[in-house]
Structures are given as C-alpha cells and as structure tokens.
Amino acid sequence: MSSFSEGYETFVRLNGVNIGSDQGANYIRDIEVEIEMLAKAMNEPTRKIDKSSIETVKGFAAEWWHEGTFNIDAAARGVKTRANAPDDNRLVDIFLNSGEEYSVKYYKYADKSAAQQAKTNFERYKEYCAEYRSKHNGQNPSISQEDYIKDKFPNDPYYLGQGRLIPSDQLKDAQEWLKRKISEESYGGRTEQVKRYQEALDKLTDRLKSNDGAESIPLTEEEARELAKLAKVEGFDPADWGLTTENLVELEYIMDQAFKAGLSAALISAVLKVAPEICGIICKLIKNGDINAEDFKRVGFAALEGGAEGFIRGFVAAAITTLCKSGLLGEVLKTLNPCIIGSITNIIMNTIQNACLMSFGIISKHEFANRCAQDLIVTTCSVGIGIAASSVASAIFTPAAAVIGYMIGSFIGSIVGVFVYKGIYSCVIAFCVENGSTFFGIVEQNYELPINVIEIIGAKVFEYEKFELKMFTPQSIEVKRFEYQRYEPIKINVTFLRRGVIGVGMVGYV
C-alpha cells in the first residue's frame, strides 16, 4: 500500500472518532450555554427590580427559573423544544416553541394562586379598572367591558387553553380548593362558573412540559422568594441549586447522544470509504469502456466496512467525550480538547484491533509494535495540523468554517504523518543495522543466513520439512559421441556478505 493510501485510510478512521468527539463536546456545550442563560436572566434581568418588592420579583424569578430549567433539560435530552418568558406582562407568561402556553402564579397561599389561575374575563376587567383608578386618582377607565373583552364571553376563563403553573408545595391544596369550588357552584346552580374552575383544575401543574419529554424543575413558593432575593443582589449561582452538567447529564442521555453521533460517523465514513472505489470505477470506465459486477461488489463491501467501523468509532468517541466534558470522570478531564480525546480514543481502538490480530496469529509481534508506532505518529500529525487549520479557517472566515478547516487539516496531516513515519522508520532501520539494536522490539535482529545466501555460497540445504519419494526411471542406452573438450581456467567467485534489511522490521545478512 502506498503512503498516500495509508494516510487516507488513517484519515477515514480518524474521521469517525473526530465526529463522535465533536458531537459529544457540542452536546455538553449546549447544556452549559442554557445554564449560563439562566444565570444571566437571574443576575441581569431586563426589568429594573431594584426598588420592586420581593412579592413582585418572586413572580419574575419563578418565570426565569422555569424557562431556564426547561431549556437546560431540553438540551440534556437532546430535543429542540425551547421555552421563552417574554417578561412583557401580557396574557401569556411563558410559551414553548412547540405551541404550548403557560400562566405562572406564585402567590403566598394555595387558594390565592388557584383563584388567580381560574379567574374569568369579567374578573380581569375589574382588576384592570382597579389598576386604572389607582394610577389616575380614582378616575374610571374610558374602555368599556365589551371593548376590553371583545370577542370573548365574560364568564370564560381568562387563561383559556393555557397551562396553569403554581408553586409545587401548593399543588395538592390548590387542587382540593378547585374541587371544592366546582362542587359549590354545581350545587348552587351556577353552572356557568363550573367551567373556569374545571379547566383550571385540568390544566393545573407545577412544571413546564413538552410532548418530547422535556420538563422544568418544580419550584416552591419559599424557593421562589429566595431566588427573588438573590436576583435583587445579582447573587444567583447555578451550582448552588444543583444546575451542573455532573448532576444533569444521565447515562441514558449519553448513550442516546453517542448513538446519534455513531450514525453520523457511519454515514460520513461510508462515503469517504466508497469515494476511492467510485473514482477507480470511473477511471476504469474511461480507460476500458466497461465495468463488471466485481467492481460494484467492492463498492458495497467498502461502504459496509466503512459504515460499521465509523459507527463503532463515533459511538465510543462520543460517549467518552461526553463523560469527560460533563465532569463525570473528574474536573481535570473537563478541560481536555475534544480533538485530543478523539485522537487518544483512536490510538486505543487501533491498539486493541492490532492486539486481536496478533493474538489470532495474523500479524507478528514486530508488526504489532510497528503499527502502534505508526498510529501514534500519524495521529499526532493529523490532529496537530487539523487543529492549526481549524484555527486559521475560523480566523479568516467564520467560526462555522472551523469544522471544514479541521477536516482538511486532518486529511493533510494523515498523509504527512505517513511520510514522516516512514522517514523515521528508515533512520531507525539504518541505526539498528549498524548497532544491532531492536529499538523496543520494532526491529528483529536475526543472525541466521537466509537460504538464498547459503545456496549462493554452494552449501547444501536440507529441507527436513519436505519428504519426496524418488521415482524409478529406466535407463536408456545412448551412443557416445566423441567431442573435443575445451579447457577453461577455474574461476573463484567471491561473494561479500553485509547486514541489512531482509524483511518487515528484520535485520540480517544479505
């Protein structure tokens, strides 16, 4: 195999672990971004809350908490749904991009929170009138009830269709209060009032939920009050509330992300593996004018081999990277570059693969040592040039170009790495020829003369492994003819032996 082919094969194998490592690192980065967004909302709110009371800030803090923890959980689960608390004091407090809407009420007592969630359009108009009078010295608003609740029925729920989110410690009491109100209105003959209480009961919850499984973390009224105090002094720290990747990332999520990364790696590795075969078929078609079924069989086997190996490498690399970057394997490993994690994973997997081949007798121990040394040097060159190319592409173009830059650099580095290794290997062989060193087992020193050398010097070689029967052949009588004999002087052939390369990783006499 040529140096270019060896470098390309190394690039294809590295591509699988690079994709897995990159997706694993991006997964953890998405979670960290959502945690930072929650901390920013708590510590740098868009609304000025310095002079607001704790009771007022408590409601905003609850909205920020449920918005942030929902988005963190969505990122941890790897789903696309996100929550948004617009903080505009309108009808909807929090809405999801999947279509769900929520009203958030964090009053001190359960009955008060439940009553606010069950209020009607008419009650909301009365609240509006009271607010208007307090701001305008007792003057009544000019907007009539019909204009304020236009196209709505007065007794319909004001938050119709929305989820009704309240403190988690009030949920049970609020449900009992709503059931009691439903019973009272039913027996009192005010059936038009039952609808609002029943709908509030059906929609009552202590967390945000989406159809893809993401949820916010429930929050009690006392915890909301504590968050309000921290928000006023910008003292909220997510780690104090258990919002770290170590606590949020579960093994189930890691396996799911690793599976997705494995599929991506399998697809790209299959394409890279098949590309040379397809190019060969095209060249053959141009040269000979025809192709055969064997060519297409090679393409199929290349796609199968590349896809399977890419999936395994991508899956393993993504799982290891996620474990490292999440902090589940210790704080020290959180700072490792994903490319370094991928390269280490690649070297380990290649070593395991070569060890299996050696145990099956397919390769010798010297070939095993040679392959391990080559993997180390080629992988180092590939990763080093890949990181450099990624930095250059990101600086010249955009950060999004870093991935393409890394792939191009990795490809060039793999080719260069093979040439570098072969140059180093030639120097090692020359050193071992002169000094008799084995260079940690990579070179075998053999002091037995090869069979072809023994035959050249005229010694008889007995191959005891072979046993051949002599066949009987009858002798024929031939008439001897008189022939002149020519005299030729005896020549002495002298062959000088020297030590040099006689095999893969082997030095001896030639």
Salt bridges, closest charged atoms under 4 A:
GLU6 OE2 - LYS422 NZ 3.68
GLU9 OE1 - LYS273 NZ 2.72
GLU34 OE2 - ARG82 NE 3.40
GLU55 OE1 - LYS58 NZ 2.84
GLU55 OE2 - ARG225 NH2 2.76
ASP73 OD2 - ARG77 NE 2.79
ASP87 OD1 - ARG47 NE 3.35
ASP88 OD2 - ARG90 NE 3.58
GLU123 OE1 - ARG196 NH1 2.79
GLU127 OE1 - LYS119 NZ 2.87
GLU127 OE1 - ARG124 NH1 3.49
ASP156 OD1 - LYS195 NZ 3.43
GLU184 OE1 - LYS181 NZ 3.76
GLU185 OE1 - ARG190 NE 3.51
GLU199 OE1 - ARG164 NH2 2.21
ASP206 OD1 - ARG207 NE 3.02
GLU215 OE1 - ARG207 NH1 3.36
GLU221 OE2 - LYS58 NZ 2.85
GLU221 OE2 - ARG225 NH2 2.67
GLU246 OE2 - LYS334 NZ 3.85
ASP256 OD2 - LYS260 NZ 3.49
GLU277 OE1 - ARG298 NE 3.55
GLU294 OE2 - LYS297 NZ 3.48
ASP295 OD2 - LYS284 NZ 3.17
ASP295 OD1 - ARG298 NH2 2.53
GLU305 OE2 - LYS273 NZ 3.96
GLU309 OE2 - ARG313 NE 3.01
GLU444 OE1 - HIS366 NE2 3.54
GLU463 OE1 - LYS466 NZ 3.32
